[in-house]
Amino acid sequence: MRYISSFKLVGQSNIFRLQVTRRAVRALSGTTVRSQAVDAVVPHITTHEKIQNPTTTKMFINNEFFDSKSDNWIDLCDPATNNVVTRVPQSTPEELVTAVDAAEKAFKIWSKTTLLSRQQIMFKFVSLLRRDWDRLAANITLEQGKTFLDAKGDVLRGLQVAEAACGITNELNGNLLEVSTDMETRSYREPLGVVAAICPFNFPAMIPLWCIPPAIICGNTMIVKPSEKDPGAALIIAELAKEAGLPDGVLNIVHGTAPTVDFIIDEPRIQAISFVGSDRTGKYIYTRGTANGKRVQANLGAKNHAIVMPDSNKVQALNAIAGAAFGAAGQRCMAVSVVVTVGSTKEWLLDMVEVAKKLNVNGGFEPGADLGPVISPQSKARIEALIQSAADDGAEILLDGRGYKVDKYPNGNFVGPTIISGVKPGMKSYDEEIFGPVLVAVSVDTLDDAIELVNSNKYGNGVAIFTRSGPVAAKFQKEIACGQVGINVPIPVPLPFGFSFTGNKGSILGDLNFYGKAGIHFYTQIKTVTSLWRSEDAVVEDSGVNMPTQQ
């Protein structure tokens, strides 16, 4: 399973060069079929050229887009140029209350809508996501900075969650047991009510789609706060949900920073919160949200390791790790950020440097771009400071991406692929999540040393091992303490068809995880009913002969 399964790697010399499909070429030329209704709200732009008259980002409440009355606006800039793309409002307190009012009102009807009717809307929603796949990807490239094909992968992984949600009729089966004569107990799952999602900047389509399909198909109504750094994809998703037939008020999009987050945490009518983001924010939301009696699932930071055994396929291991470390400019919670060389494989690091040097750092709309800029100048400065801290701590910078310049985009937030050797626990570059295209290398002598290193780390999102030995792989998967384990697979995130995102330790707060069966359990609560219908009270009535037609 590839994390971005729409990618096709070509050639060993350039491990992240991507073949652009005809559909991608059409999108880059601006000829992709699209909805005029959405274009009026989120313009379809496929270039990094400066926008002369940037529009403002809309609110979406009760299936209507409208301008916020806020006096507090946030400039959203193209990471490749730092030119303003749009201005995002800090939703006013009145607008936030209006969103919850709409969701609360809609829940009374939506929760009583039959499961089959909800399923039909989800079928249509999936088809519209596929229709507008390129448009969503183009918006992500413009606002977030990913390469166009990486952005298509962002949409794909969210689309797969929506596709899995179409199978809800197989996931909400209850239990029934006759507990006594003429008495039975049954259990079934009911929706919670109004729920909320607070989404990060790094996956503007995937994370909203981790939450929206399972939440609404289970009968909940929803408030979504996309990142103020790239909310366009969430607005397109909302418009497509409306086009699919989602009733007024079921899905609402609000904007802002800390004031909006605090409102979501404290609003008593919101029953549950899904969050993906940083440690500090996630711990705050979880602590305050659960204190307010809400369910909270929070995916926090990570420090994912890739262990390289001497018997592994060298070319395959180096290519896979480089793609997982530097793809999306390292801005993935499942990026490989630590390579653990076992024994003689520490000599492979110079080969890794040569692989990384061949990667094309460029604007995301440029053909052949392998990785784009990081999200903001502040993020770039933080990444470069952590690189410097490694040097200050005595590590060796084998490949330095600081000060990286792209001739066509001199003002972009670019950081080149960076590889640092001689890193050890206790160094900031090892202990902190860098969230950039930086791979730190730790050398150990044995497999047991590698397992101990990983298990001692506070995070537990994912880990990978590269080996051709079945016994080594079996030992590793049994003894390692991470939620998602890859064997010769660098980013082992499971697909939602029967599986859930399963990070653990310091990477997750909450008892129930994202999407799959765990996601459905998060967005529902169990009700049990015990009933007594005495057989002697049975009355025979006439029956109709026609098959039912209602859904």
C-alpha positions in Angstrom: 0.0 0.0 0.0 1.4 3.4 -1.0 0.5 6.4 1.1 -0.3 8.4 -2.0 -1.4 5.6 -4.3 -2.0 7.9 -7.3 1.8 8.5 -7.6 3.9 6.5 -9.9 7.7 6.7 -9.3 9.8 6.6 -12.4 13.5 5.8 -12.5 16.0 5.1 -9.7 17.9 8.3 -10.2 15.0 10.5 -9.3 12.8 8.8 -6.8 10.1 11.4 -6.6 9.7 12.3 -10.2 6.0 11.9 -11.0 4.3 11.1 -14.3 1.7 13.7 -14.9 -1.5 12.2 -16.2 -3.6 13.7 -19.0 -6.1 14.7 -16.3 -3.4 16.5 -14.4 -2.3 18.3 -17.5 -5.9 19.5 -18.2 -6.1 20.8 -14.6 -2.8 22.7 -14.9 -4.0 24.3 -18.2 -7.2 25.4 -16.5 -9.5 23.3 -18.7 -10.9 20.9 -16.1 -14.7 20.7 -15.9 -15.8 22.5 -12.8 -18.8 23.9 -11.0 -19.5 27.6 -11.7 -21.2 27.9 -8.3 -18.0 26.9 -6.5 -15.8 29.1 -8.8 -17.7 32.1 -7.6 -16.6 31.3 -4.0 -13.2 29.6 -4.5 -11.7 30.7 -7.8 -10.1 27.9 -9.8 -6.5 29.0 -10.2 -3.6 26.9 -11.6 -0.7 29.3 -11.5 1.4 31.1 -8.9 1.0 34.4 -10.7 0.0 37.3 -8.4 -3.7 37.8 -7.9 -4.5 41.4 -8.6 -7.7 41.7 -6.6 -7.8 38.9 -4.0 -11.3 37.9 -2.8 -12.3 37.3 0.8 -13.0 33.8 2.1 -16.7 33.1 2.7 -18.6 31.6 5.6 -20.8 28.5 4.9 -23.8 28.1 7.1 -27.2 26.6 6.3 -26.0 25.7 2.8 -25.3 29.3 2.0 -22.0 31.2 1.4 -21.8 34.7 2.8 -19.4 37.4 3.7 -18.4 37.6 7.4 -19.1 40.8 9.3 -15.7 40.4 11.0 -13.3 43.3 11.5 -10.4 40.9 12.0 -9.0 39.4 8.8 -6.0 37.1 8.1 -4.0 37.4 4.9 -3.5 33.9 3.3 -0.4 33.9 1.1 0.8 31.5 -1.6 3.8 29.7 0.1 5.6 29.8 -3.3 5.5 33.5 -3.6 4.1 35.0 -0.4 1.6 36.9 -2.5 -1.8 37.3 -1.0 -4.4 34.8 -2.3 -7.4 35.7 -0.1 -8.3 37.2 3.3 -9.8 34.8 5.9 -12.1 36.2 8.6 -12.0 35.5 12.3 -15.7 34.5 12.5 -17.6 36.7 14.9 -19.2 35.3 18.0 -22.6 35.9 16.5 -21.6 33.9 13.4 -20.3 31.0 15.4 -23.6 30.8 17.4 -25.5 31.0 14.1 -23.6 28.0 12.8 -24.4 25.9 15.9 -28.0 27.1 15.8 -28.2 25.8 12.2 -26.6 22.5 13.1 -28.8 22.0 16.1 -31.9 22.6 14.1 -30.8 20.4 11.3 -30.0 17.5 13.7 -33.6 17.1 14.6 -34.5 16.2 11.0 -31.2 14.7 9.8 -30.9 12.2 12.7 -34.3 10.8 11.7 -33.5 10.6 8.0 -33.2 6.9 7.1 -29.8 5.4 6.7 -30.5 4.5 3.1 -31.3 8.1 2.3 -28.1 9.3 3.9 -26.2 6.6 2.0 -27.6 7.8 -1.3 -26.4 11.3 -0.6 -22.9 9.9 0.2 -22.9 8.0 -3.1 -23.5 11.3 -4.9 -21.0 13.1 -2.8 -18.3 10.6 -3.7 -19.0 11.0 -7.4 -18.7 14.8 -7.1 -15.4 14.6 -5.3 -14.1 12.5 -8.1 -15.5 15.0 -10.7 -13.8 18.0 -9.0 -10.7 16.1 -7.9 -8.3 18.3 -9.9 -10.0 21.5 -8.8 -9.5 20.5 -5.1 -5.9 19.6 -5.8 -5.2 22.9 -7.5 -6.6 24.9 -4.6 -4.4 22.9 -2.2 -1.3 23.7 -4.3 -2.1 27.4 -4.3 -2.9 27.8 -0.7 -0.8 25.1 1.0 2.2 24.8 -1.4 2.1 21.0 -2.2 3.0 19.9 -5.7 -0.1 19.3 -7.8 0.2 15.5 -7.8 0.9 15.4 -4.1 -2.3 17.5 -3.6 -4.2 14.9 -5.7 -3.0 12.3 -3.2 -4.3 14.5 -0.4 -7.8 14.4 -2.0 -7.6 10.7 -2.8 -7.0 9.6 0.8 -10.0 11.7 1.9 -12.1 10.4 -1.0 -11.4 6.9 0.2 -12.9 7.6 3.6 -16.0 9.0 1.9 -16.1 5.8 -0.3 -15.8 3.6 2.9 -18.7 5.6 4.5 -21.0 4.5 1.7 -20.8 1.0 3.3 -22.4 2.3 6.5 -25.2 -0.2 6.2 -22.7 -2.9 7.0 -21.2 -1.0 9.9 -24.2 0.1 12.0 -25.6 -3.4 12.6 -26.8 -3.8 16.2 -27.0 -6.8 18.5 -30.1 -8.8 19.5 -30.6 -11.5 22.1 -33.8 -13.1 23.4 -33.0 -12.9 27.2 -36.2 -14.5 28.4 -39.5 -15.8 27.1 -41.0 -13.1 24.9 -38.4 -10.7 26.1 -35.4 -9.5 24.0 -32.6 -7.0 24.4 -31.3 -5.1 21.4 -28.5 -2.6 21.1 -27.9 -0.1 18.3 -25.8 3.0 17.6 -27.3 6.5 17.5 -25.7 9.8 16.5 -24.3 12.2 19.1 -25.7 15.4 17.9 -23.7 18.5 16.8 -20.0 17.6 16.4 -17.0 19.6 15.3 -13.7 19.2 13.5 -10.6 21.4 13.9 -8.4 20.7 11.0 -4.7 21.4 10.3 -3.0 23.1 7.3 -1.0 20.1 6.1 -3.9 18.1 4.6 -6.6 20.6 3.7 -8.8 18.0 2.0 -7.9 14.7 3.6 -8.5 15.7 7.3 -11.9 17.3 6.7 -12.8 14.2 4.8 -11.5 12.0 7.6 -14.3 13.6 9.7 -17.2 14.8 7.6 -18.3 11.5 5.9 -18.4 9.3 9.0 -19.9 12.0 11.1 -22.8 12.9 8.9 -23.6 9.5 7.5 -24.0 8.4 11.2 -26.7 11.1 11.5 -24.7 13.9 13.2 -24.5 17.5 12.1 -21.2 19.2 11.9 -19.2 22.4 12.4 -15.8 22.4 10.6 -13.0 24.9 11.3 -10.4 24.4 8.5 -7.0 25.9 9.0 -6.9 29.7 8.5 -3.9 29.0 6.3 -5.7 27.0 3.6 -9.5 26.8 4.0 -10.4 26.8 0.3 -10.6 23.0 0.0 -13.0 22.7 2.9 -15.3 25.3 1.2 -15.3 23.3 -2.1 -16.1 20.1 -0.1 -19.0 21.9 1.5 -20.4 23.1 -1.8 -20.1 19.6 -3.2 -21.9 18.2 -0.2 -24.7 20.7 -0.9 -24.8 19.7 -4.5 -25.0 16.0 -3.4 -28.2 16.8 -1.5 -27.1 17.4 2.0 -29.8 19.4 3.8 -29.4 22.8 5.2 -27.4 23.1 8.4 -25.9 19.6 8.3 -22.5 20.8 7.4 -21.2 24.3 8.3 -17.8 25.9 7.9 -16.5 28.6 10.2 -13.1 30.3 10.3 -10.5 31.7 12.6 -7.8 31.0 15.2 -7.9 30.6 19.0 -11.2 32.4 19.6 -13.0 29.9 17.2 -11.3 27.0 18.9 -12.2 28.2 22.3 -15.8 28.6 21.2 -16.0 25.1 19.9 -14.5 23.7 23.1 -16.9 25.6 25.4 -20.1 25.6 23.4 -22.3 23.1 25.3 -24.3 22.0 22.3 -21.2 20.6 20.6 -20.9 17.0 21.7 -17.6 15.9 20.2 -14.4 17.3 18.7 -12.0 15.8 16.2 -8.6 17.5 16.1 -5.4 17.0 14.1 -2.4 19.2 14.8 0.4 20.2 17.1 1.1 18.8 20.6 0.4 22.0 22.4 -2.9 22.8 20.8 -4.1 19.2 20.9 -3.4 18.8 24.6 -5.2 22.0 25.3 -8.2 21.0 23.3 -8.3 17.5 24.8 -7.9 18.7 28.4 -10.4 21.6 28.2 -12.8 19.7 25.9 -13.1 16.6 28.1 -13.4 18.8 31.2 -16.5 20.2 29.5 -17.9 16.7 29.0 -17.1 16.4 25.3 -15.7 13.4 23.4 -12.3 14.4 22.0 -10.0 12.5 19.5 -6.7 14.3 19.0 -3.9 13.3 16.6 -0.8 15.1 17.8 2.9 15.1 16.9 5.1 12.3 15.7 8.7 11.3 15.2 8.5 8.4 12.8 11.6 6.1 12.4 12.7 4.0 9.5 15.1 1.1 10.5 17.5 0.0 7.8 18.9 -3.5 8.2 22.1 -4.6 6.4 20.2 -7.3 4.4 17.6 -4.8 3.0 17.3 -3.9 -0.7 19.5 -0.8 -0.7 18.0 1.0 -3.7 14.4 0.3 -2.6 15.1 1.3 1.0 16.9 4.6 0.1 14.2 5.6 -2.5 11.3 4.8 -0.2 12.8 6.6 2.8 13.7 9.7 0.7 10.2 9.9 -0.7 8.7 9.5 2.8 11.0 12.1 4.4 10.9 14.8 1.8 7.6 14.4 0.1 5.1 17.2 0.9 8.2 19.1 2.2 8.1 16.8 5.2 4.9 18.3 6.4 3.1 15.1 7.3 2.5 13.6 10.7 3.5 10.3 9.1 6.6 11.5 7.4 9.8 9.5 8.1 11.9 12.0 10.0 14.5 9.6 11.6 16.5 7.0 9.7 18.0 4.4 12.0 21.0 2.7 10.4 21.9 -0.7 11.8 25.5 -1.8 11.6 27.1 -1.2 8.2 24.2 0.6 6.7 25.5 3.9 8.3 27.7 3.9 5.2 24.6 4.3 3.0 23.9 7.8 4.2 26.1 9.4 1.5 24.1 7.5 -1.1 21.0 8.9 0.5 22.5 12.4 0.1 22.9 11.8 -3.6 19.3 10.6 -4.0 18.1 13.7 -2.1 20.2 16.1 -4.2 18.3 15.0 -7.4 14.9 16.1 -6.0 13.4 19.1 -7.8 12.3 21.8 -5.3 9.9 24.2 -7.0 6.6 25.8 -7.1 3.8 23.2 -6.9 2.3 24.0 -10.3 5.7 23.5 -12.0 5.9 20.3 -14.1 8.4 17.9 -12.5 8.3 19.5 -9.1 9.1 16.9 -6.4 8.5 19.1 -3.3 7.2 22.6 -2.8 7.7 25.2 -0.2 6.8 24.9 3.5 3.6 26.7 4.6 4.9 30.0 6.0 8.0 32.1 6.6 7.6 31.4 10.3 7.7 27.7 9.6 10.8 28.0 7.4 12.6 30.0 10.2 11.7 27.3 12.8 12.9 24.5 10.6 16.2 26.2 9.8 16.7 27.0 13.5 16.3 23.3 14.4 18.8 22.4 11.7 21.3 24.8 13.3 20.6 23.3 16.7 21.7 20.0 15.4 25.0 21.5 14.3 25.3 23.2 17.7 24.8 19.9 19.4 27.6 18.2 17.5 25.7 16.5 14.7 27.0 16.6 11.1 24.9 18.2 8.4 25.5 16.1 5.3 23.1 18.0 3.1 22.0 21.5 4.1 18.7 22.8 2.7 18.8 26.2 4.5 18.7 29.3 2.3 17.4 27.3 -0.6 16.4 29.6 -3.5 14.2 28.9 -6.5 15.0 31.3 -9.3 11.4 31.7 -10.4 10.1 32.1 -6.9 12.7 34.1 -4.9 10.3 35.0 -2.1 9.0 31.5 -1.5 9.2 29.6 1.8 11.6 27.0 0.4 13.7 24.6 2.4 15.8 22.0 0.5 16.1 18.4 1.5 18.4 18.2 4.6 20.2 15.1 6.0 21.9 15.2 9.4 24.0 12.4 10.8 25.3 11.7 14.3 22.0 12.7 15.9 21.1 11.3 19.4 18.2 11.4 21.8 18.4 14.5 23.9 19.2 16.7 20.9 16.4 19.1 19.9 16.6 17.9 16.3 15.7 14.4 17.5 13.3 15.2 20.3 11.2 17.7 18.5 9.0 17.2 15.5 10.7 19.3 12.8 7.8 19.2 10.3 10.0 20.0 7.3 12.1 18.2 4.7 14.7 17.2 7.3 15.9 13.6 7.9 18.0 12.9 11.0 20.1 9.8 11.2 20.8 7.7 14.3 23.3 4.8 14.0 23.0 1.7 16.2 24.7 -1.7 16.3 21.8 -4.2 16.4 18.1 -4.7 15.8 17.5 -4.8 19.5 19.2 -1.4 19.9 16.9 0.0 17.1 13.8 -1.4 18.8 14.8 0.1 22.2 15.5 3.5 20.6 12.0 3.6 18.9 10.2 2.3 22.0 11.9 4.9 24.2 10.5 7.7 22.0 7.4 9.5 23.4 5.6 9.3 20.0 4.0 6.3 18.5 2.4 7.3 15.2 4.3 5.1 12.8 7.5 3.1 12.2 9.0 1.1 9.3 11.7 -1.5 8.9 13.5 -2.4 5.7 14.7 -6.0 5.6 14.6 -9.2 3.5 14.5 -11.4 6.6 11.1 -12.8 7.6 12.2 -13.6 11.2 13.6 -10.1 11.6 10.4 -8.6 10.4 8.3 -10.9 12.7 10.4 -10.0 15.7 10.2 -6.3 14.9 6.5 -6.1 14.4 5.9 -8.0 17.7 8.2 -6.0 19.9 7.8 -2.5 18.5 5.6 -0.1 20.4 4.0 2.0 17.6 0.5 2.0 16.3 1.3 1.7 12.6 4.1 -0.6 11.4 5.5 -0.8 7.9 7.6 -3.7 6.7 9.4 -2.4 3.6 6.6 0.2 3.5 7.7 3.7 4.6 4.4 5.3 5.5 2.1 2.5 6.7 -1.2 4.4 7.0 -4.0 1.9 6.6 -6.9 2.4 4.1 -10.3 3.1 5.7 -11.9 -0.1 4.3 -12.0 -2.0 7.5 -9.0 -0.3 9.2 -8.5 2.8 11.3 -5.6 5.2 11.8 -3.9 3.6 14.8 -1.1 5.8 16.1 -0.5 5.5 19.8 1.5 6.8 22.8 2.1 10.5 22.7 0.8 10.9 19.2 -2.9 10.3 20.2 -5.2 11.5 22.9 -8.6 9.9 23.2 -9.9 6.3 23.3 -11.3 6.2 19.7 -9.3 6.8 16.6 -10.0 8.3 13.2 -12.1 6.8 10.3 -12.9 3.1 9.9 -14.8 1.3 12.6 -13.2 3.4 15.3 -14.4 6.5 13.6 -17.9 5.3 13.5 -17.8 4.4 17.1 -16.5 7.9 17.9 -19.4 9.6 16.2 -22.1 7.3 17.7 -23.3 6.2 21.1 -24.9 2.9 22.1 -28.5 2.5 23.1 -29.9 -0.7 24.5 -33.6 -1.5 24.6 -35.2 -4.4 26.5 -38.8 -5.2 25.4 -41.5 -7.6 26.4 -44.2 -8.6 23.9 -46.3 -11.5 25.3 -47.2 -14.1 22.8 -50.7 -14.4 24.1 -51.3 -10.7 23.2 -50.7 -11.3 19.5 -53.4 -10.1 17.1 -53.7 -11.1 13.5 -54.2 -8.3 11.0 -54.6 -8.2 7.2 -51.3 -7.7 5.4 -50.6 -5.7 2.3 -49.1 -7.5 -0.8 -47.0 -4.7 -2.3 -43.2 -4.4 -1.7 -42.3 -1.3 0.2 -40.9 1.6 -1.9 -39.8 4.1 0.8 -36.2 4.6 1.9 
